[in-house]
Amino acid sequence: EAKDRIIFFSYTDVALFFEFQEGSLFFVNVTDNLGKAWTFIGTFYTNPEIGKYVSIKWPQFSSEKGLKANDEVIFTERPCRKSEALWKKFKLAIKRKIRLFGQDIWGEL
């Protein structure tokens, strides 16, 4: 939801990374394509119609990046180094469809 600066994931999309705990908050540390570090706050939810899902709030990030509906967001887990805390870290790429010379291409933000 670009307007609300919140992103929703089905829990099945993130189950490899996080243990589900209804209502619990967690932090996601990411590095964008420019090398800038960001921390997002996530929450686990259950909905009887859609099942388990994760909501991640990232208002400052989405404002600075100018995120829009239909942008593609790709999280890639980055292995922790020995000197780092045992905490999940991710690289983040955002792509936007651009129409150029009559063809659709995806540009990275």
Contacts in CASP RR format, 6 or more apart in sequence:
PFRMAT RR
TARGET T0000
AUTHOR 0000-0000-0000
METHOD contacts of the structure
MODEL  1
EAKDRIIFFSYTDVALFFEFQEGSLFFVNVTDNLGKAWTFIGTFYTNPEI
GKYVSIKWPQFSSEKGLKANDEVIFTERPCRKSEALWKKFKLAIKRKIRL
FGQDIWGEL
1 7 0 8 1.000
1 8 0 8 1.000
1 69 0 8 1.000
2 62 0 8 1.000
2 67 0 8 1.000
2 68 0 8 1.000
2 69 0 8 1.000
2 71 0 8 1.000
3 69 0 8 1.000
5 57 0 8 1.000
5 58 0 8 1.000
5 59 0 8 1.000
5 62 0 8 1.000
5 63 0 8 1.000
5 67 0 8 1.000
6 55 0 8 1.000
6 56 0 8 1.000
6 57 0 8 1.000
6 58 0 8 1.000
7 55 0 8 1.000
7 56 0 8 1.000
7 58 0 8 1.000
7 73 0 8 1.000
8 53 0 8 1.000
8 54 0 8 1.000
8 55 0 8 1.000
8 56 0 8 1.000
9 53 0 8 1.000
9 54 0 8 1.000
9 56 0 8 1.000
10 50 0 8 1.000
10 51 0 8 1.000
10 52 0 8 1.000
10 53 0 8 1.000
10 54 0 8 1.000
11 20 0 8 1.000
11 44 0 8 1.000
11 51 0 8 1.000
11 52 0 8 1.000
11 53 0 8 1.000
11 54 0 8 1.000
12 52 0 8 1.000
13 54 0 8 1.000
14 54 0 8 1.000
16 77 0 8 1.000
17 77 0 8 1.000
17 88 0 8 1.000
18 26 0 8 1.000
18 44 0 8 1.000
18 54 0 8 1.000
18 88 0 8 1.000
20 44 0 8 1.000
20 52 0 8 1.000
21 44 0 8 1.000
22 44 0 8 1.000
22 45 0 8 1.000
22 46 0 8 1.000
23 43 0 8 1.000
23 44 0 8 1.000
23 45 0 8 1.000
24 43 0 8 1.000
24 44 0 8 1.000
25 41 0 8 1.000
25 42 0 8 1.000
25 43 0 8 1.000
26 41 0 8 1.000
26 42 0 8 1.000
26 43 0 8 1.000
26 44 0 8 1.000
27 39 0 8 1.000
27 40 0 8 1.000
27 41 0 8 1.000
27 42 0 8 1.000
27 87 0 8 1.000
28 39 0 8 1.000
28 40 0 8 1.000
28 41 0 8 1.000
28 42 0 8 1.000
28 56 0 8 1.000
28 88 0 8 1.000
28 90 0 8 1.000
29 37 0 8 1.000
29 38 0 8 1.000
29 39 0 8 1.000
29 87 0 8 1.000
29 88 0 8 1.000
29 89 0 8 1.000
29 90 0 8 1.000
30 37 0 8 1.000
30 38 0 8 1.000
30 39 0 8 1.000
30 40 0 8 1.000
30 75 0 8 1.000
30 89 0 8 1.000
30 90 0 8 1.000
30 91 0 8 1.000
30 92 0 8 1.000
31 37 0 8 1.000
31 38 0 8 1.000
31 78 0 8 1.000
31 89 0 8 1.000
31 90 0 8 1.000
31 91 0 8 1.000
31 92 0 8 1.000
32 38 0 8 1.000
32 61 0 8 1.000
32 65 0 8 1.000
32 91 0 8 1.000
32 92 0 8 1.000
32 94 0 8 1.000
33 91 0 8 1.000
33 92 0 8 1.000
33 93 0 8 1.000
33 94 0 8 1.000
33 108 0 8 1.000
33 109 0 8 1.000
38 58 0 8 1.000
38 60 0 8 1.000
38 61 0 8 1.000
38 92 0 8 1.000
40 56 0 8 1.000
40 57 0 8 1.000
40 58 0 8 1.000
40 61 0 8 1.000
41 56 0 8 1.000
41 57 0 8 1.000
42 54 0 8 1.000
42 55 0 8 1.000
42 56 0 8 1.000
42 57 0 8 1.000
43 54 0 8 1.000
43 55 0 8 1.000
44 52 0 8 1.000
44 53 0 8 1.000
44 54 0 8 1.000
45 52 0 8 1.000
45 53 0 8 1.000
45 54 0 8 1.000
45 55 0 8 1.000
46 52 0 8 1.000
46 53 0 8 1.000
47 53 0 8 1.000
61 67 0 8 1.000
65 94 0 8 1.000
65 109 0 8 1.000
66 109 0 8 1.000
67 94 0 8 1.000
67 109 0 8 1.000
68 96 0 8 1.000
70 96 0 8 1.000
70 97 0 8 1.000
71 94 0 8 1.000
71 95 0 8 1.000
71 96 0 8 1.000
71 109 0 8 1.000
72 94 0 8 1.000
72 95 0 8 1.000
72 96 0 8 1.000
72 97 0 8 1.000
72 106 0 8 1.000
73 92 0 8 1.000
73 93 0 8 1.000
73 94 0 8 1.000
74 92 0 8 1.000
74 93 0 8 1.000
74 94 0 8 1.000
74 95 0 8 1.000
75 90 0 8 1.000
75 91 0 8 1.000
75 92 0 8 1.000
76 90 0 8 1.000
76 91 0 8 1.000
76 92 0 8 1.000
76 93 0 8 1.000
77 88 0 8 1.000
77 89 0 8 1.000
77 90 0 8 1.000
78 89 0 8 1.000
78 90 0 8 1.000
78 91 0 8 1.000
80 86 0 8 1.000
80 87 0 8 1.000
80 88 0 8 1.000
80 89 0 8 1.000
93 108 0 8 1.000
94 108 0 8 1.000
94 109 0 8 1.000
95 106 0 8 1.000
95 107 0 8 1.000
95 108 0 8 1.000
95 109 0 8 1.000
96 106 0 8 1.000
96 107 0 8 1.000
96 109 0 8 1.000
97 104 0 8 1.000
97 105 0 8 1.000
97 106 0 8 1.000
97 107 0 8 1.000
98 104 0 8 1.000
98 105 0 8 1.000
98 106 0 8 1.000
98 107 0 8 1.000
END
